[in-house]
């Protein structure tokens, strides 16, 4: 047992270094290559040159955004899958991302410069959506696949509502395509700051309550028999999942499949024990989104493929694979 735990901890350490290495590659390489000397020059106190300004105002916010969104979406997916006891329940599949996206679109139309409030709007939209899907399944006794299909229906309704706001509001129309596809271009520090704080706080709380989450994942009856306050922890974990997904969507757009793919990979590599599974999901999610963004902006230079498109090509076949490999109750 101890040998197995050492192996898992070693893998977590490898995930950490891979994540940091991907961040460094993302900062140094792109349409304009930036050498280590340019990075060191930033600490000299001198006025940055053209490459230095690209590094400060374009490359660093973009890599940081991929880091935050990847970790947030992957961790949200891990929590949602455990709470709903459904391996198909990613934030984008059951409409959580769409709920957050609609709230952000509405907030941007009503308050175009209130960037700091967008994560709060995204949380509200994501939380209400996940509550609806959860209690719909609870009240109707829906099977796993029915729960996913109800989420797909909610997803469609909310995306339609977002399109309606895009059509009516000129303020929102400017960035409508980029937001719907999901991308990390044009991220600024003011937009990222509030979302990053929300994702970090929610991630810390999720890890701190990992033992309770593991008990809750065994089923509500088991949790009750072990003395867990089911209503409180259900609310807490759904709220944390909503914060993680909503804050990520608030600046990265409707990025899909990270919350579906990464928890499966993490579970395969480190098992389902929460103290290993949750950190692995967060680190692999950050690495994966940084990698996809790196591919989209370097492999096709001078053109750029938004990260949402890259993820669609990866995520859709993975989703089909899940449907084929697993047996679901109709």
Phi and psi in degrees as GROMACS dihedral restraints (atoms count N, CA, C in turn):
[ dihedral_restraints ]
;  ai    aj    ak    al  type     phi  dphi    fc
    3     4     5     6     1   -64.1    20    10
    4     5     6     7     1   -37.1    20    10
    6     7     8     9     1   -63.6    20    10
    7     8     9    10     1   -40.1    20    10
    9    10    11    12     1   -64.0    20    10
   10    11    12    13     1   -41.2    20    10
   12    13    14    15     1   -64.9    20    10
   13    14    15    16     1   -37.5    20    10
   15    16    17    18     1   -63.5    20    10
   16    17    18    19     1   -39.6    20    10
   18    19    20    21     1   -63.9    20    10
   19    20    21    22     1   -41.5    20    10
   21    22    23    24     1   -65.8    20    10
   22    23    24    25     1   -42.6    20    10
   24    25    26    27     1   -64.2    20    10
   25    26    27    28     1   -35.7    20    10
   27    28    29    30     1   -64.1    20    10
   28    29    30    31     1   -40.2    20    10
   30    31    32    33     1   -64.7    20    10
   31    32    33    34     1   -39.6    20    10
   33    34    35    36     1   -61.4    20    10
   34    35    36    37     1   -39.1    20    10
   36    37    38    39     1   -64.9    20    10
   37    38    39    40     1   -39.5    20    10
   39    40    41    42     1   -64.8    20    10
   40    41    42    43     1   -39.4    20    10
   42    43    44    45     1   -60.8    20    10
   43    44    45    46     1   -40.9    20    10
   45    46    47    48     1   -63.3    20    10
   46    47    48    49     1   -46.7    20    10
   48    49    50    51     1   -69.3    20    10
   49    50    51    52     1   -35.3    20    10
   51    52    53    54     1   -63.6    20    10
   52    53    54    55     1   -40.4    20    10
   54    55    56    57     1   -63.3    20    10
   55    56    57    58     1   -46.1    20    10
   57    58    59    60     1   -64.9    20    10
   58    59    60    61     1   -41.1    20    10
   60    61    62    63     1   -62.2    20    10
   61    62    63    64     1   -40.2    20    10
   63    64    65    66     1   -65.8    20    10
   64    65    66    67     1   -36.0    20    10
   66    67    68    69     1   -64.2    20    10
   67    68    69    70     1   -42.1    20    10
   69    70    71    72     1   -64.6    20    10
   70    71    72    73     1   -44.5    20    10
   72    73    74    75     1   -60.1    20    10
   73    74    75    76     1   -41.1    20    10
   75    76    77    78     1   -63.9    20    10
   76    77    78    79     1   -33.8    20    10
   78    79    80    81     1   -75.6    20    10
   79    80    81    82     1   -39.8    20    10
   81    82    83    84     1   -80.8    20    10
   82    83    84    85     1   -30.2    20    10
   84    85    86    87     1  -118.0    20    10
   85    86    87    88     1   145.6    20    10
   87    88    89    90     1   176.0    20    10
   88    89    90    91     1  -157.5    20    10
   90    91    92    93     1   -60.5    20    10
   91    92    93    94     1   -34.3    20    10
   93    94    95    96     1  -114.1    20    10
   94    95    96    97     1   120.1    20    10
   96    97    98    99     1   -78.8    20    10
   97    98    99   100     1   137.6    20    10
   99   100   101   102     1  -121.1    20    10
  100   101   102   103     1   122.5    20    10
  102   103   104   105     1   -83.0    20    10
  103   104   105   106     1   164.4    20    10
  105   106   107   108     1   -58.7    20    10
  106   107   108   109     1   -29.4    20    10
  108   109   110   111     1   -61.1    20    10
  109   110   111   112     1   -36.3    20    10
  111   112   113   114     1   -66.3    20    10
  112   113   114   115     1   -36.0    20    10
  114   115   116   117     1   -67.8    20    10
  115   116   117   118     1   -44.4    20    10
  117   118   119   120     1   -64.6    20    10
  118   119   120   121     1   -33.2    20    10
  120   121   122   123     1   -63.7    20    10
  121   122   123   124     1   -26.0    20    10
  123   124   125   126     1   -65.9    20    10
  124   125   126   127     1   -25.6    20    10
  126   127   128   129     1   -90.8    20    10
  127   128   129   130     1    -0.7    20    10
  129   130   131   132     1   -84.2    20    10
  130   131   132   133     1   -11.8    20    10
  132   133   134   135     1    88.7    20    10
  133   134   135   136     1    -1.6    20    10
  135   136   137   138     1   -80.8    20    10
  136   137   138   139     1   159.8    20    10
  138   139   140   141     1   -65.5    20    10
  139   140   141   142     1   125.7    20    10
  141   142   143   144     1   -68.4    20    10
  142   143   144   145     1   145.6    20    10
  144   145   146   147     1   -82.2    20    10
  145   146   147   148     1  -163.4    20    10
  147   148   149   150     1   -62.2    20    10
  148   149   150   151     1   -45.5    20    10
  150   151   152   153     1   -66.8    20    10
  151   152   153   154     1   -36.3    20    10
  153   154   155   156     1   -63.9    20    10
  154   155   156   157     1   -39.7    20    10
  156   157   158   159     1   -68.5    20    10
  157   158   159   160     1   -36.4    20    10
  159   160   161   162     1   -61.4    20    10
  160   161   162   163     1   -41.4    20    10
  162   163   164   165     1   -64.2    20    10
  163   164   165   166     1   -46.3    20    10
  165   166   167   168     1   -73.5    20    10
  166   167   168   169     1   -43.1    20    10
  168   169   170   171     1  -103.4    20    10
  169   170   171   172     1   -10.3    20    10
  171   172   173   174     1  -122.4    20    10
  172   173   174   175     1   -58.6    20    10
  174   175   176   177     1   -70.8    20    10
  175   176   177   178     1   -49.5    20    10
  177   178   179   180     1   -63.3    20    10
  178   179   180   181     1   -47.4    20    10
  180   181   182   183     1   -60.0    20    10
  181   182   183   184     1   -35.2    20    10
  183   184   185   186     1   -68.7    20    10
  184   185   186   187     1   -46.2    20    10
  186   187   188   189     1   -65.3    20    10
  187   188   189   190     1   -41.4    20    10
  189   190   191   192     1   -62.9    20    10
  190   191   192   193     1   -39.0    20    10
  192   193   194   195     1   -63.8    20    10
  193   194   195   196     1   -41.9    20    10
  195   196   197   198     1   -63.8    20    10
  196   197   198   199     1   -39.5    20    10
  198   199   200   201     1   -60.6    20    10
  199   200   201   202     1   -51.5    20    10
  201   202   203   204     1   -65.7    20    10
  202   203   204   205     1   -48.0    20    10
  204   205   206   207     1   -66.3    20    10
  205   206   207   208     1   -40.8    20    10
  207   208   209   210     1   -63.0    20    10
  208   209   210   211     1   -46.6    20    10
  210   211   212   213     1   -65.6    20    10
  211   212   213   214     1   -42.8    20    10
  213   214   215   216     1   -64.6    20    10
  214   215   216   217     1   -46.4    20    10
  216   217   218   219     1   -68.1    20    10
  217   218   219   220     1   -40.2    20    10
  219   220   221   222     1   -65.5    20    10
  220   221   222   223     1   -42.7    20    10
  222   223   224   225     1   -67.8    20    10
  223   224   225   226     1   -38.6    20    10
  225   226   227   228     1   -61.3    20    10
  226   227   228   229     1   -44.6    20    10
  228   229   230   231     1   -60.8    20    10
  229   230   231   232     1   -40.1    20    10
  231   232   233   234     1   -63.1    20    10
  232   233   234   235     1   -43.8    20    10
  234   235   236   237     1   -67.1    20    10
  235   236   237   238     1   -44.5    20    10
  237   238   239   240     1   -63.0    20    10
  238   239   240   241     1   -42.1    20    10
  240   241   242   243     1   -63.0    20    10
  241   242   243   244     1   -36.1    20    10
  243   244   245   246     1   -74.2    20    10
  244   245   246   247     1   -41.2    20    10
  246   247   248   249     1   -68.7    20    10
  247   248   249   250     1   -43.7    20    10
  249   250   251   252     1   -85.3    20    10
  250   251   252   253     1    -6.6    20    10
  252   253   254   255     1    52.6    20    10
  253   254   255   256     1    47.3    20    10
  255   256   257   258     1  -143.8    20    10
  256   257   258   259     1   109.3    20    10
  258   259   260   261     1   -66.2    20    10
  259   260   261   262     1   -11.9    20    10
  261   262   263   264     1   -91.1    20    10
  262   263   264   265     1    -2.5    20    10
  264   265   266   267     1   -91.7    20    10
  265   266   267   268     1    76.7    20    10
  267   268   269   270     1   -86.6    20    10
  268   269   270   271     1   160.4    20    10
  270   271   272   273     1   -58.0    20    10
  271   272   273   274     1   -34.9    20    10
  273   274   275   276     1   -80.7    20    10
  274   275   276   277     1   -26.5    20    10
  276   277   278   279     1   -73.0    20    10
  277   278   279   280     1   -41.8    20    10
  279   280   281   282     1   -96.9    20    10
  280   281   282   283     1    12.0    20    10
  282   283   284   285     1    92.6    20    10
  283   284   285   286     1     3.3    20    10
  285   286   287   288     1   -65.2    20    10
  286   287   288   289     1   -45.4    20    10
  288   289   290   291     1   -61.9    20    10
  289   290   291   292     1   -40.3    20    10
  291   292   293   294     1   -64.8    20    10
  292   293   294   295     1   -38.1    20    10
  294   295   296   297     1   -63.9    20    10
  295   296   297   298     1   -44.4    20    10
  297   298   299   300     1   -64.2    20    10
  298   299   300   301     1   -41.4    20    10
  300   301   302   303     1   -63.1    20    10
  301   302   303   304     1   -43.1    20    10
  303   304   305   306     1   -61.6    20    10
  304   305   306   307     1   -42.0    20    10
  306   307   308   309     1   -64.1    20    10
  307   308   309   310     1   -39.6    20    10
  309   310   311   312     1   -68.1    20    10
  310   311   312   313     1   -42.8    20    10
  312   313   314   315     1   -59.8    20    10
  313   314   315   316     1   -44.3    20    10
  315   316   317   318     1   -65.0    20    10
  316   317   318   319     1   -42.8    20    10
  318   319   320   321     1   -64.8    20    10
  319   320   321   322     1   -39.0    20    10
  321   322   323   324     1   -69.0    20    10
  322   323   324   325     1   -29.9    20    10
  324   325   326   327     1   -72.8    20    10
  325   326   327   328     1   -38.9    20    10
  327   328   329   330     1   -83.4    20    10
  328   329   330   331     1   -36.3    20    10
  330   331   332   333     1  -133.6    20    10
  331   332   333   334     1    80.3    20    10
  333   334   335   336     1   -61.3    20    10
  334   335   336   337     1   -24.6    20    10
  336   337   338   339     1  -110.8    20    10
  337   338   339   340     1     5.2    20    10
  339   340   341   342     1   -87.2    20    10
  340   341   342   343     1    62.1    20    10
  342   343   344   345     1   -58.6    20    10
  343   344   345   346     1   -37.4    20    10
  345   346   347   348     1   -64.9    20    10
  346   347   348   349     1   -21.4    20    10
  348   349   350   351     1   -91.7    20    10
  349   350   351   352     1   -11.0    20    10
  351   352   353   354     1   -61.1    20    10
  352   353   354   355     1   -41.9    20    10
  354   355   356   357     1   -60.9    20    10
  355   356   357   358     1   -33.5    20    10
  357   358   359   360     1   -69.0    20    10
  358   359   360   361     1   -41.0    20    10
  360   361   362   363     1   -63.1    20    10
  361   362   363   364     1   -42.5    20    10
  363   364   365   366     1   -62.4    20    10
  364   365   366   367     1   -40.5    20    10
  366   367   368   369     1   -60.9    20    10
  367   368   369   370     1   -45.8    20    10
  369   370   371   372     1   -60.1    20    10
  370   371   372   373     1   -46.6    20    10
  372   373   374   375     1   -63.8    20    10
  373   374   375   376     1   -43.6    20    10
  375   376   377   378     1   -66.7    20    10
  376   377   378   379     1   -41.8    20    10
  378   379   380   381     1   -66.2    20    10
  379   380   381   382     1   -44.7    20    10
  381   382   383   384     1   -63.2    20    10
  382   383   384   385     1   -36.8    20    10
  384   385   386   387     1   -67.2    20    10
  385   386   387   388     1   -47.3    20    10
  387   388   389   390     1   -68.2    20    10
  388   389   390   391     1   -33.2    20    10
  390   391   392   393     1   -63.6    20    10
  391   392   393   394     1   -44.2    20    10
  393   394   395   396     1   -61.5    20    10
  394   395   396   397     1   -47.9    20    10
  396   397   398   399     1   -63.8    20    10
  397   398   399   400     1   -41.4    20    10
  399   400   401   402     1   -63.6    20    10
  400   401   402   403     1   -50.4    20    10
  402   403   404   405     1   -74.4    20    10
  403   404   405   406     1   -25.9    20    10
  405   406   407   408     1   -62.3    20    10
  406   407   408   409     1   -47.1    20    10
  408   409   410   411     1   -64.8    20    10
  409   410   411   412     1   -36.1    20    10
  411   412   413   414     1   -67.9    20    10
  412   413   414   415     1   -45.7    20    10
  414   415   416   417     1   -72.9    20    10
  415   416   417   418     1   -35.6    20    10
  417   418   419   420     1   -91.1    20    10
  418   419   420   421     1    -8.4    20    10
  420   421   422   423     1    66.3    20    10
  421   422   423   424     1    32.0    20    10
  423   424   425   426     1   -66.6    20    10
  424   425   426   427     1   145.3    20    10
  426   427   428   429     1   -75.2    20    10
  427   428   429   430     1   174.3    20    10
  429   430   431   432     1   -58.8    20    10
  430   431   432   433     1   -46.6    20    10
  432   433   434   435     1   -69.6    20    10
  433   434   435   436     1   -34.3    20    10
  435   436   437   438     1   -66.1    20    10
  436   437   438   439     1   -38.1    20    10
  438   439   440   441     1   -61.8    20    10
  439   440   441   442     1   -42.8    20    10
  441   442   443   444     1   -64.4    20    10
  442   443   444   445     1   -43.0    20    10
  444   445   446   447     1   -64.6    20    10
  445   446   447   448     1   -36.2    20    10
  447   448   449   450     1   -65.3    20    10
  448   449   450   451     1   -37.0    20    10
  450   451   452   453     1   -64.4    20    10
  451   452   453   454     1   -38.8    20    10
  453   454   455   456     1   -62.2    20    10
  454   455   456   457     1   -40.2    20    10
  456   457   458   459     1   -64.1    20    10
  457   458   459   460     1   -44.7    20    10
  459   460   461   462     1   -62.0    20    10
  460   461   462   463     1   -41.2    20    10
  462   463   464   465     1   -57.0    20    10
  463   464   465   466     1   -44.2    20    10
  465   466   467   468     1   -64.8    20    10
  466   467   468   469     1   -43.5    20    10
  468   469   470   471     1   -62.3    20    10
  469   470   471   472     1   -45.6    20    10
  471   472   473   474     1   -69.9    20    10
  472   473   474   475     1   -37.0    20    10
  474   475   476   477     1   -63.9    20    10
  475   476   477   478     1   -38.3    20    10
  477   478   479   480     1   -63.7    20    10
  478   479   480   481     1   -39.9    20    10
  480   481   482   483     1   -64.2    20    10
  481   482   483   484     1   -39.6    20    10
  483   484   485   486     1   -63.3    20    10
  484   485   486   487     1   -42.0    20    10
  486   487   488   489     1   -62.3    20    10
  487   488   489   490     1   -36.1    20    10
  489   490   491   492     1   -64.0    20    10
  490   491   492   493     1   -41.9    20    10
  492   493   494   495     1   -67.0    20    10
  493   494   495   496     1   -41.0    20    10
  495   496   497   498     1   -57.5    20    10
  496   497   498   499     1   -40.7    20    10
  498   499   500   501     1   -68.3    20    10
  499   500   501   502     1   -39.9    20    10
  501   502   503   504     1   -78.8    20    10
  502   503   504   505     1   -40.1    20    10
  504   505   506   507     1   -96.1    20    10
  505   506   507   508     1   123.1    20    10
  507   508   509   510     1   -70.3    20    10
  508   509   510   511     1   -32.2    20    10
  510   511   512   513     1   -62.7    20    10
  511   512   513   514     1   -41.8    20    10
  513   514   515   516     1   -79.3    20    10
  514   515   516   517     1   -26.8    20    10
  516   517   518   519     1   -62.6    20    10
  517   518   519   520     1   -27.9    20    10
  519   520   521   522     1   -58.1    20    10
  520   521   522   523     1   -43.7    20    10
  522   523   524   525     1  -109.0    20    10
  523   524   525   526     1    20.2    20    10
  525   526   527   528     1   -62.4    20    10
  526   527   528   529     1   -47.5    20    10
  528   529   530   531     1   -63.7    20    10
  529   530   531   532     1   -44.8    20    10
  531   532   533   534     1   -62.1    20    10
  532   533   534   535     1   -38.8    20    10
  534   535   536   537     1   -70.3    20    10
  535   536   537   538     1   -42.7    20    10
  537   538   539   540     1   -67.8    20    10
  538   539   540   541     1   -38.3    20    10
  540   541   542   543     1   -72.9    20    10
  541   542   543   544     1   -40.0    20    10
  543   544   545   546     1    94.8    20    10
  544   545   546   547     1   116.2    20    10
  546   547   548   549     1  -160.5    20    10
  547   548   549   550     1   165.0    20    10
  549   550   551   552     1  -118.2    20    10
  550   551   552   553     1     8.7    20    10
  552   553   554   555     1   -75.9    20    10
  553   554   555   556     1   143.9    20    10
  555   556   557   558     1    78.8    20    10
  556   557   558   559     1    11.9    20    10
  558   559   560   561     1   -71.4    20    10
  559   560   561   562     1   134.9    20    10
  561   562   563   564     1  -116.7    20    10
  562   563   564   565     1   160.7    20    10
  564   565   566   567     1   -60.3    20    10
  565   566   567   568     1   -43.8    20    10
  567   568   569   570     1   -58.6    20    10
  568   569   570   571     1   -37.8    20    10
  570   571   572   573     1   -69.9    20    10
  571   572   573   574     1   -37.7    20    10
  573   574   575   576     1   -79.3    20    10
  574   575   576   577     1   -30.1    20    10
  576   577   578   579     1   -57.8    20    10
  577   578   579   580     1   -54.8    20    10
  579   580   581   582     1   -63.5    20    10
  580   581   582   583     1   -40.0    20    10
  582   583   584   585     1   -65.4    20    10
  583   584   585   586     1   -40.9    20    10
  585   586   587   588     1   -64.0    20    10
  586   587   588   589     1   -40.5    20    10
  588   589   590   591     1   -62.7    20    10
  589   590   591   592     1   -42.8    20    10
  591   592   593   594     1   -64.0    20    10
  592   593   594   595     1   -44.5    20    10
  594   595   596   597     1   -64.4    20    10
  595   596   597   598     1   -43.3    20    10
  597   598   599   600     1   -62.7    20    10
  598   599   600   601     1   -46.9    20    10
  600   601   602   603     1   -62.8    20    10
  601   602   603   604     1   -43.9    20    10
  603   604   605   606     1   -66.5    20    10
  604   605   606   607     1   -37.4    20    10
  606   607   608   609     1   -65.2    20    10
  607   608   609   610     1   -42.6    20    10
  609   610   611   612     1   -62.1    20    10
  610   611   612   613     1   -44.9    20    10
  612   613   614   615     1   -64.2    20    10
  613   614   615   616     1   -38.5    20    10
  615   616   617   618     1   -62.2    20    10
  616   617   618   619     1   -43.7    20    10
  618   619   620   621     1   -68.1    20    10
  619   620   621   622     1   -39.0    20    10
  621   622   623   624     1   -63.0    20    10
  622   623   624   625     1   -33.3    20    10
  624   625   626   627     1  -100.6    20    10
  625   626   627   628     1    26.6    20    10
  627   628   629   630     1   -65.6    20    10
  628   629   630   631     1   -33.3    20    10
  630   631   632   633     1   -65.8    20    10
  631   632   633   634     1   -42.5    20    10
  633   634   635   636     1   -65.3    20    10
  634   635   636   637     1   -37.4    20    10
  636   637   638   639     1   -64.3    20    10
  637   638   639   640     1   -38.6    20    10
  639   640   641   642     1   -66.5    20    10
  640   641   642   643     1   -38.8    20    10
  642   643   644   645     1   -67.0    20    10
  643   644   645   646     1   -44.2    20    10
  645   646   647   648     1   -61.1    20    10
  646   647   648   649     1   -35.4    20    10
  648   649   650   651     1   -67.3    20    10
  649   650   651   652     1   -16.3    20    10
  651   652   653   654     1   -76.4    20    10
  652   653   654   655     1    -7.5    20    10
  654   655   656   657     1   119.1    20    10
  655   656   657   658     1   148.7    20    10
  657   658   659   660     1   -66.3    20    10
  658   659   660   661     1   -35.7    20    10
  660   661   662   663     1   -65.4    20    10
  661   662   663   664     1   -42.4    20    10
  663   664   665   666     1   -63.4    20    10
  664   665   666   667     1   -42.4    20    10
  666   667   668   669     1   -61.6    20    10
  667   668   669   670     1   -42.6    20    10
  669   670   671   672     1   -63.1    20    10
  670   671   672   673     1   -42.8    20    10
  672   673   674   675     1   -64.7    20    10
  673   674   675   676     1   -24.4    20    10
  675   676   677   678     1   -94.0    20    10
  676   677   678   679     1     7.4    20    10
  678   679   680   681     1    86.9    20    10
  679   680   681   682     1    13.5    20    10
  681   682   683   684     1   -82.2    20    10
  682   683   684   685     1   136.4    20    10
  684   685   686   687     1   -77.0    20    10
  685   686   687   688     1    96.1    20    10
  687   688   689   690     1   -60.7    20    10
  688   689   690   691     1   -48.5    20    10
  690   691   692   693     1   -59.7    20    10
  691   692   693   694     1   -41.3    20    10
  693   694   695   696     1   -64.9    20    10
  694   695   696   697     1   -49.2    20    10
  696   697   698   699     1   -73.4    20    10
  697   698   699   700     1   -29.5    20    10
  699   700   701   702     1   -61.7    20    10
  700   701   702   703     1   -47.6    20    10
  702   703   704   705     1   -61.4    20    10
  703   704   705   706     1   -44.8    20    10
  705   706   707   708     1   -60.9    20    10
  706   707   708   709     1   -50.1    20    10
  708   709   710   711     1   -70.4    20    10
  709   710   711   712     1   -36.9    20    10
  711   712   713   714     1   -65.7    20    10
  712   713   714   715     1   -37.4    20    10
  714   715   716   717     1   -65.5    20    10
  715   716   717   718     1   -42.4    20    10
  717   718   719   720     1   -64.2    20    10
  718   719   720   721     1   -42.6    20    10
  720   721   722   723     1   -61.8    20    10
  721   722   723   724     1   -38.8    20    10
  723   724   725   726     1   -67.6    20    10
  724   725   726   727     1   -40.0    20    10
  726   727   728   729     1   -63.1    20    10
  727   728   729   730     1   -46.0    20    10
  729   730   731   732     1   -61.8    20    10
  730   731   732   733     1   -46.7    20    10
  732   733   734   735     1   -73.9    20    10
  733   734   735   736     1   -44.1    20    10
  735   736   737   738     1   -64.2    20    10
  736   737   738   739     1   -45.0    20    10
  738   739   740   741     1   -63.8    20    10
  739   740   741   742     1   -36.3    20    10
  741   742   743   744     1   -67.0    20    10
  742   743   744   745     1   -44.4    20    10
  744   745   746   747     1   -65.1    20    10
  745   746   747   748     1   -30.6    20    10
  747   748   749   750     1   -59.0    20    10
  748   749   750   751     1   -27.9    20    10
  750   751   752   753     1  -119.2    20    10
  751   752   753   754     1   -20.9    20    10
  753   754   755   756     1   -99.4    20    10
  754   755   756   757     1   -10.1    20    10
  756   757   758   759     1    83.1    20    10
  757   758   759   760     1  -169.4    20    10
  759   760   761   762     1   -82.9    20    10
  760   761   762   763     1    63.9    20    10
  762   763   764   765     1   -73.2    20    10
  763   764   765   766     1   128.5    20    10
  765   766   767   768     1  -112.2    20    10
  766   767   768   769     1   165.6    20    10
  768   769   770   771     1    76.3    20    10
  769   770   771   772     1   -16.1    20    10
  771   772   773   774     1   -61.6    20    10
  772   773   774   775     1   -45.7    20    10
  774   775   776   777     1   -70.2    20    10
  775   776   777   778     1   -13.4    20    10
  777   778   779   780     1   -92.8    20    10
  778   779   780   781     1   -46.6    20    10
  780   781   782   783     1   -73.7    20    10
  781   782   783   784     1   -51.1    20    10
  783   784   785   786     1   -63.4    20    10
  784   785   786   787     1   -44.1    20    10
  786   787   788   789     1   -58.1    20    10
  787   788   789   790     1   -34.4    20    10
  789   790   791   792     1   -65.5    20    10
  790   791   792   793     1   -44.2    20    10
  792   793   794   795     1   -65.3    20    10
  793   794   795   796     1   -42.5    20    10
  795   796   797   798     1   -62.3    20    10
  796   797   798   799     1   -42.8    20    10
  798   799   800   801     1   -64.1    20    10
  799   800   801   802     1   -35.9    20    10
  801   802   803   804     1   -67.5    20    10
  802   803   804   805     1   -36.1    20    10
  804   805   806   807     1   -88.7    20    10
  805   806   807   808     1   -32.7    20    10
  807   808   809   810     1  -125.3    20    10
  808   809   810   811     1    -1.2    20    10
  810   811   812   813     1    87.7    20    10
  811   812   813   814     1  -178.2    20    10
  813   814   815   816     1   -98.7    20    10
  814   815   816   817     1     3.7    20    10
  816   817   818   819     1   -68.2    20    10
  817   818   819   820     1   125.5    20    10
  819   820   821   822     1   -58.9    20    10
  820   821   822   823     1   -37.2    20    10
  822   823   824   825     1   -65.2    20    10
  823   824   825   826     1   -20.8    20    10
  825   826   827   828     1  -104.1    20    10
  826   827   828   829     1   -37.6    20    10
  828   829   830   831     1   -65.0    20    10
  829   830   831   832     1   -43.6    20    10
  831   832   833   834     1   -68.2    20    10
  832   833   834   835     1   -49.8    20    10
  834   835   836   837     1   -61.2    20    10
  835   836   837   838     1   -37.7    20    10
  837   838   839   840     1   -62.7    20    10
  838   839   840   841     1   -42.3    20    10
  840   841   842   843     1   -61.4    20    10
  841   842   843   844     1   -44.7    20    10
  843   844   845   846     1   -63.4    20    10
  844   845   846   847     1   -46.6    20    10
  846   847   848   849     1   -68.9    20    10
  847   848   849   850     1   -42.0    20    10
  849   850   851   852     1   -67.0    20    10
  850   851   852   853     1   -36.0    20    10
  852   853   854   855     1   -63.5    20    10
  853   854   855   856     1   -44.2    20    10
  855   856   857   858     1   -62.3    20    10
  856   857   858   859     1   -45.9    20    10
  858   859   860   861     1   -61.1    20    10
  859   860   861   862     1   -45.2    20    10
  861   862   863   864     1   -64.3    20    10
  862   863   864   865     1   -44.6    20    10
  864   865   866   867     1   -71.2    20    10
  865   866   867   868     1   -37.9    20    10
  867   868   869   870     1   -62.3    20    10
  868   869   870   871     1   -39.9    20    10
  870   871   872   873     1   -65.6    20    10
  871   872   873   874     1   -46.1    20    10
  873   874   875   876     1   -62.7    20    10
  874   875   876   877     1   -40.0    20    10
  876   877   878   879     1   -66.8    20    10
  877   878   879   880     1   -39.2    20    10
  879   880   881   882     1   -61.6    20    10
  880   881   882   883     1   -43.9    20    10
  882   883   884   885     1   -62.3    20    10
  883   884   885   886     1   -45.6    20    10
  885   886   887   888     1   -63.3    20    10
  886   887   888   889     1   -30.1    20    10
  888   889   890   891     1  -106.0    20    10
  889   890   891   892     1    -6.2    20    10
  891   892   893   894     1  -113.8    20    10
  892   893   894   895     1   -40.5    20    10
  894   895   896   897     1   -70.9    20    10
  895   896   897   898     1   -22.8    20    10
  897   898   899   900     1  -113.2    20    10
  898   899   900   901     1    14.6    20    10
  900   901   902   903     1   -57.7    20    10
  901   902   903   904     1   142.1    20    10
  903   904   905   906     1   -82.0    20    10
  904   905   906   907     1     3.2    20    10
  906   907   908   909     1   -88.6    20    10
  907   908   909   910     1   165.3    20    10
  909   910   911   912     1  -132.5    20    10
  910   911   912   913     1   130.0    20    10
  912   913   914   915     1   -99.3    20    10
  913   914   915   916     1   119.2    20    10
  915   916   917   918     1   -55.9    20    10
  916   917   918   919     1   145.8    20    10
  918   919   920   921     1   -61.8    20    10
  919   920   921   922     1   -29.1    20    10
  921   922   923   924     1   -62.4    20    10
  922   923   924   925     1   -35.0    20    10
  924   925   926   927     1   -70.8    20    10
  925   926   927   928     1   -43.2    20    10
  927   928   929   930     1   -57.4    20    10
  928   929   930   931     1   -44.4    20    10
  930   931   932   933     1   -66.5    20    10
  931   932   933   934     1   -33.5    20    10
  933   934   935   936     1   -63.9    20    10
  934   935   936   937     1   -40.6    20    10
  936   937   938   939     1   -67.7    20    10
  937   938   939   940     1   -30.2    20    10
  939   940   941   942     1   -85.0    20    10
  940   941   942   943     1   -43.2    20    10
  942   943   944   945     1   -74.1    20    10
  943   944   945   946     1   -39.8    20    10
  945   946   947   948     1   -61.2    20    10
  946   947   948   949     1   -48.0    20    10
  948   949   950   951     1   -60.9    20    10
  949   950   951   952     1   -34.8    20    10
  951   952   953   954     1   -64.6    20    10
  952   953   954   955     1   -39.9    20    10
  954   955   956   957     1   -64.2    20    10
  955   956   957   958     1   -43.1    20    10
  957   958   959   960     1   -61.5    20    10
  958   959   960   961     1   -39.9    20    10
  960   961   962   963     1   -61.0    20    10
  961   962   963   964     1   -41.5    20    10
  963   964   965   966     1   -62.4    20    10
  964   965   966   967     1   -42.2    20    10
  966   967   968   969     1   -64.0    20    10
  967   968   969   970     1   -37.6    20    10
  969   970   971   972     1   -74.8    20    10
  970   971   972   973     1   -41.2    20    10
  972   973   974   975     1   -76.2    20    10
  973   974   975   976     1   -30.2    20    10
  975   976   977   978     1  -104.1    20    10
  976   977   978   979     1   149.8    20    10
  978   979   980   981     1  -102.2    20    10
  979   980   981   982     1   125.5    20    10
  981   982   983   984     1  -112.4    20    10
  982   983   984   985     1   151.0    20    10
  984   985   986   987     1   -77.2    20    10
  985   986   987   988     1   128.0    20    10
